[in-house]
Amino acid sequence: MELARVIGRCVATVKYPTLTGVRLLVIQPVSGVGEPQGEPIFAADAMQAGPGDLVSWVTGREAALALPDTFAPVDCAVVTIVDHAWSDRAAYGVKDGAG
């Protein structure tokens, strides 16, 4: 699992049937100190996360297992909402980005 900040939502007018009712989020991976790292990615939302939330996400088969229909064609899913995160260099948490 890795950490990311939810930065937006994706609207799809047509979805694969097993994704009906599943929200798609745009997440920005963050470093160990909460700074943006890499490119934003799309993720299926298994936790009802909202903009600004700090979340953890998984890829691969584990992403599909987080959804109600485990045969959904997804490669990335938000699996937890993180209240606070600590590292040896920083502490940060919900919707504050800084600590």
Secondary structure, 3 states (H helix, E strand, C coil): CEEEEEEEEECCCCCCHHHCCCEEEEEEEECCCCCECCCCEEEEECCCCCCCCEEEEEECHHHHHCCCCCCCCCCEEEEEECCEEECCCCEEECCCCCC
